[in-house]
């Protein structure tokens, strides 16, 4: 589920991504405070073109509903960075994503 969401994001395949997210989905990052599904797909989902590369380094189940993902990416403007996401999956849908920005690699 989590890897499918990342693939859909990188491919900018909104049709593949939409069924993966719950109607009550929330997204939090240092730039977004618990925005809803509609705001996420309007503001955050269309940003994949900022990256020249994005690699998942670790996908770690923490509990039956919580997955930690660490990934590394390179921006089109230069610079390589790492982030961590805490993703809650329940009843086969992504319910919440919390992004923690990392520093330059």
Secondary structure by P-SEA (a helix, b strand, c coil): caaaaaaaaaaccccccccccccbbbbbccccccccaaaaaacccccccccccccccccccccccbbbbbbcccccccccbbbbbbbbbccccccbbbbbbbccc
